[in-house]
Amino acid sequence: MGLGKTVQAIGIAYFYKEEWPLLIVVPSSLRYPWTEEIEKWIPELSPEEINVIQNKTDVG
């Protein structure tokens, strides 16, 4: 914990932003912490551009 793995992953993803959309798969307990970190480290993304899937009905 506290080694900056999330920030590194977000940084690498941002480097390749021309290739987006991006799918990030995390355990359900980390969905909202990841959303918060993305909003923190990529402030140019609006919250509406970040989609969190709650259940299978959100996919289709």
C-alpha positions as CSV (number, residue, x, y, z in Angstrom):
1,M,0.0,0.0,0.0
2,G,1.1,3.5,-0.6
3,L,3.5,2.7,-3.4
4,G,1.7,4.8,-6.1
5,K,0.5,1.9,-8.2
6,T,-2.8,3.6,-8.9
7,V,-1.2,6.8,-9.9
8,Q,1.3,5.0,-12.1
9,A,-1.5,3.2,-13.9
10,I,-3.5,6.3,-14.4
11,G,-0.4,8.1,-15.7
12,I,0.3,5.3,-18.2
13,A,-3.4,5.3,-19.3
14,Y,-3.3,9.1,-19.7
15,F,-0.1,8.8,-21.9
16,Y,-2.2,6.7,-24.3
17,K,-5.3,8.8,-24.1
18,E,-5.5,9.1,-27.9
19,E,-6.3,5.4,-27.8
20,W,-9.2,5.7,-25.5
21,P,-12.0,4.7,-24.5
22,L,-10.3,3.0,-21.6
23,L,-11.7,0.0,-19.6
24,I,-10.4,-0.3,-16.0
25,V,-11.3,-3.5,-14.2
26,V,-11.1,-3.5,-10.4
27,P,-12.8,-5.3,-7.5
28,S,-16.2,-3.8,-6.7
29,S,-14.8,-2.4,-3.4
30,L,-12.4,-0.2,-5.4
31,R,-14.8,1.2,-8.0
32,Y,-15.3,4.5,-6.2
33,P,-11.8,5.0,-4.9
34,W,-10.5,4.6,-8.5
35,T,-13.1,7.1,-9.8
36,E,-12.0,9.6,-7.2
37,E,-8.3,9.1,-8.1
38,I,-9.1,9.5,-11.8
39,E,-10.9,12.7,-11.1
40,K,-8.0,13.9,-8.9
41,W,-5.2,13.1,-11.3
42,I,-7.0,13.9,-14.6
43,P,-9.0,17.0,-13.8
44,E,-9.7,17.7,-17.5
45,L,-12.1,14.7,-17.5
46,S,-15.6,15.6,-16.3
47,P,-17.3,13.2,-13.9
48,E,-19.9,12.5,-16.7
49,E,-17.1,11.0,-18.8
50,I,-16.3,8.4,-16.2
51,N,-18.8,5.5,-16.2
52,V,-18.9,3.1,-13.2
53,I,-20.7,-0.2,-13.9
54,Q,-22.9,-1.2,-11.0
55,N,-24.3,-4.4,-12.4
56,K,-24.9,-6.2,-15.7
57,T,-27.8,-4.0,-16.7
58,D,-25.5,-1.1,-16.9
59,V,-23.5,-2.8,-19.7
60,G,-26.0,-3.0,-22.5
